[in-house]
Amino acid sequence: MSAYELERLERIEANKRRMAQLGVLEHAKSLARDAQKKRKKTNFSNAFERTSNEENKGSAAPVRASRRVRNEEPEAFDPNDASRDLFEVRYNEEVYEARHAEALGSAAEPWTLFEDGYDDKGRRIYDPVNGQCCHQCRQKTKGLRTSCAGCEMMRGVYCGDCLYMRQGLNIREVIARGDAWRCPSCLDICNCSFCRTKKGYPPTGTMYRRSLAMGYDSVAHYLVLTGQKDEAARARYEAEAAVKAEAYAKREAEAEALRESDENAPDRKPHWLKEKVIASE
């Protein structure tokens, strides 16, 4: 044994004697005995097996079978049964104020539908590269587009047809106004599916022709004026629309008679039923 190891053993023994004199060793042993009494040794593998056996005991999964296999009659459902728990879609009440009616615009000159952004055969020209997406129809097509200086966002971009049918505005007149024009979203009268969903309103569908037949200039005019909170204002707008509806019905009847008598009348098939045209790069 080397001198270093002998010196090390002597220091260890000296430290033990010093701790014995101070009572440190006895105190450490008593703490260890108390800890062993409190600690309960657990065999986790046996405990898991015991728990699993207790849970599975007498609880075998039932055998599933169809009514046909069990020779049972199928359950009959009555759609008119009021006791059935049906999912009902609920929408918010659609109410407009005077400020919404004041925000509605009008066109000094009528806009011809299905021409701007169409080819000579009446087919809409789609341009997925250079076309601007319309906020209303979400189509990237050729043709004029609006821009709103109020929000400077995509929601202010409209094609000519959507702007005229949904808001009653002529896009050329809107472009001429420049930065003074504000989009329907900024004016809180947008009736696209996304904006209506955010407000909890039901979708409108393609109701432009219905709006015209009822005497309103556009879908926005129909929704805002028939949904006025003020009953007197709503009645006044409905009376004005009734006069326009009568004149519209007369014009439509005359136009239909002319179309039937004209063998060279243009194809009135809507553009969405015609062949799609993609703009060449």
BELCORTA-V996315 format. One record per residue. N is the residue number from 1. RES is the residue in one letter. PHI is phi as a letter, one per 20 degrees, with the letter a starting at -180 (none if undefined). D_FIRST is the distance of its C-alpha to the first C-alpha in Angstrom with 1 decimal. Layout:
BEGIN
N:RES:PHI:D_FIRST / N:RES:PHI:D_FIRST
END
This chain:
BEGIN
1:M:none:0.0 / 2:S:f:3.8 / 3:A:f:6.7 / 4:Y:f:8.3 / 5:E:f:6.4 / 6:L:f:6.9 / 7:E:f:10.3 / 8:R:f:11.0 / 9:L:f:10.8 / 10:E:f:12.9 / 11:R:f:15.4 / 12:I:f:15.8 / 13:E:f:16.6 / 14:A:f:18.9 / 15:N:f:20.6 / 16:K:f:21.3 / 17:R:f:22.8 / 18:R:f:24.9 / 19:M:f:26.2 / 20:A:f:27.0 / 21:Q:f:29.0 / 22:L:e:30.9 / 23:G:m:31.6 / 24:V:f:30.3 / 25:L:f:28.4 / 26:E:f:31.6 / 27:H:f:33.8 / 28:A:f:31.7 / 29:K:f:31.9 / 30:S:f:35.7 / 31:L:f:36.2 / 32:A:f:34.5 / 33:R:f:36.7 / 34:D:f:39.8 / 35:A:f:39.0 / 36:Q:f:38.6 / 37:K:f:42.0 / 38:K:f:43.8 / 39:R:f:42.3 / 40:K:d:44.3 / 41:K:f:42.8 / 42:T:c:45.2 / 43:N:e:45.4 / 44:F:f:47.1 / 45:S:f:48.1 / 46:N:f:49.8 / 47:A:f:51.5 / 48:F:f:52.9 / 49:E:f:54.3 / 50:R:f:55.8 / 51:T:f:57.4 / 52:S:f:58.8 / 53:N:f:60.3 / 54:E:f:61.9 / 55:E:f:63.5 / 56:N:e:64.7 / 57:K:f:66.0 / 58:G:m:69.8 / 59:S:c:70.0 / 60:A:f:70.7 / 61:A:f:72.1 / 62:P:f:75.9 / 63:V:f:77.5 / 64:R:e:79.5 / 65:A:b:82.9 / 66:S:f:85.9 / 67:R:f:89.1 / 68:R:f:90.8 / 69:V:f:88.2 / 70:R:e:88.7 / 71:N:l:92.5 / 72:E:d:93.0 / 73:E:f:95.6 / 74:P:f:94.3 / 75:E:f:94.2 / 76:A:e:97.3 / 77:F:d:96.9 / 78:D:d:99.8 / 79:P:f:99.6 / 80:N:e:102.1 / 81:D:f:100.1 / 82:A:f:99.4 / 83:S:e:96.6 / 84:R:f:94.4 / 85:D:e:91.5 / 86:L:e:92.3 / 87:F:e:90.4 / 88:E:d:92.8 / 89:V:e:92.3 / 90:R:d:93.1 / 91:Y:d:94.2 / 92:N:f:94.7 / 93:E:f:98.3 / 94:E:e:99.6 / 95:V:c:101.5 / 96:Y:c:102.6 / 97:E:d:103.9 / 98:A:f:106.6 / 99:R:f:104.1 / 100:H:f:103.3 / 101:A:f:107.0 / 102:E:f:107.4 / 103:A:f:104.5 / 104:L:f:106.4 / 105:G:d:107.9 / 106:S:b:110.8 / 107:A:d:111.9 / 108:A:f:115.0 / 109:E:c:115.3 / 110:P:f:114.4 / 111:W:d:111.5 / 112:T:e:112.1 / 113:L:f:109.4 / 114:F:m:107.8 / 115:E:c:108.7 / 116:D:f:106.1 / 117:G:n:103.1 / 118:Y:c:105.1 / 119:D:e:106.5 / 120:D:f:110.1 / 121:K:e:109.8 / 122:G:m:108.6 / 123:R:d:105.0 / 124:R:f:102.2 / 125:I:d:100.1 / 126:Y:e:96.3 / 127:D:c:94.0 / 128:P:f:90.3 / 129:V:e:89.3 / 130:N:d:91.8 / 131:G:f:93.3 / 132:Q:e:92.7 / 133:C:f:91.9 / 134:C:f:94.5 / 135:H:f:93.3 / 136:Q:e:95.8 / 137:C:e:95.9 / 138:R:m:92.4 / 139:Q:d:93.9 / 140:K:e:93.2 / 141:T:c:96.7 / 142:K:f:99.0 / 143:G:p:101.3 / 144:L:f:101.5 / 145:R:b:98.8 / 146:T:e:98.8 / 147:S:b:96.2 / 148:C:d:95.6 / 149:A:f:95.0 / 150:G:f:94.0 / 151:C:d:90.9 / 152:E:l:90.5 / 153:M:c:88.8 / 154:M:f:89.5 / 155:R:f:91.4 / 156:G:e:94.1 / 157:V:e:94.8 / 158:Y:c:97.8 / 159:C:e:99.9 / 160:G:f:103.7 / 161:D:f:104.5 / 162:C:f:101.9 / 163:L:f:102.9 / 164:Y:f:106.5 / 165:M:f:106.1 / 166:R:e:103.4 / 167:Q:c:104.5 / 168:G:m:108.1 / 169:L:d:107.3 / 170:N:e:108.4 / 171:I:f:105.4 / 172:R:f:107.5 / 173:E:f:108.6 / 174:V:f:105.0 / 175:I:f:103.8 / 176:A:f:106.7 / 177:R:f:105.5 / 178:G:m:102.2 / 179:D:f:99.7 / 180:A:f:102.1 / 181:W:e:101.5 / 182:R:c:98.9 / 183:C:f:97.7 / 184:P:g:98.3 / 185:S:f:94.6 / 186:C:f:94.9 / 187:L:e:98.2 / 188:D:m:96.7 / 189:I:c:99.2 / 190:C:f:97.3 / 191:N:c:97.9 / 192:C:f:95.5 / 193:S:f:93.4 / 194:F:f:90.2 / 195:C:f:91.7 / 196:R:f:93.5 / 197:T:f:90.4 / 198:K:f:88.5 / 199:K:e:91.4 / 200:G:n:91.5 / 201:Y:e:95.0 / 202:P:f:96.1 / 203:P:f:96.6 / 204:T:e:100.1 / 205:G:m:100.4 / 206:T:e:103.1 / 207:M:d:105.7 / 208:Y:f:107.5 / 209:R:f:110.7 / 210:R:f:110.7 / 211:S:f:110.4 / 212:L:f:113.4 / 213:A:f:115.4 / 214:M:e:114.9 / 215:G:n:116.0 / 216:Y:d:112.8 / 217:D:f:111.9 / 218:S:a:108.3 / 219:V:f:105.5 / 220:A:f:104.3 / 221:H:f:107.9 / 222:Y:f:108.2 / 223:L:f:104.8 / 224:V:f:105.2 / 225:L:f:108.9 / 226:T:e:108.9 / 227:G:d:105.8 / 228:Q:f:107.1 / 229:K:f:106.1 / 230:D:f:109.5 / 231:E:f:112.0 / 232:A:f:115.0 / 233:A:f:113.3 / 234:R:f:112.3 / 235:A:f:115.9 / 236:R:f:117.3 / 237:Y:f:115.0 / 238:E:f:115.9 / 239:A:f:119.6 / 240:E:f:119.2 / 241:A:f:117.2 / 242:A:f:119.9 / 243:V:f:122.5 / 244:K:f:120.1 / 245:A:f:119.4 / 246:E:f:123.1 / 247:A:f:123.6 / 248:Y:f:120.5 / 249:A:f:121.8 / 250:K:f:125.1 / 251:R:f:123.6 / 252:E:f:121.4 / 253:A:f:124.4 / 254:E:f:126.3 / 255:A:f:123.5 / 256:E:f:122.9 / 257:A:f:126.6 / 258:L:f:126.5 / 259:R:f:123.4 / 260:E:f:125.1 / 261:S:e:128.2 / 262:D:e:126.4 / 263:E:f:125.3 / 264:N:e:123.3 / 265:A:f:121.2 / 266:P:f:117.6 / 267:D:f:114.9 / 268:R:e:113.7 / 269:K:f:110.6 / 270:P:f:107.7 / 271:H:f:105.1 / 272:W:f:102.3 / 273:L:e:104.2 / 274:K:e:104.8 / 275:E:f:102.5 / 276:K:f:99.6 / 277:V:d:99.7 / 278:I:d:96.5 / 279:A:f:97.0 / 280:S:f:96.3 / 281:E:f:93.7
END
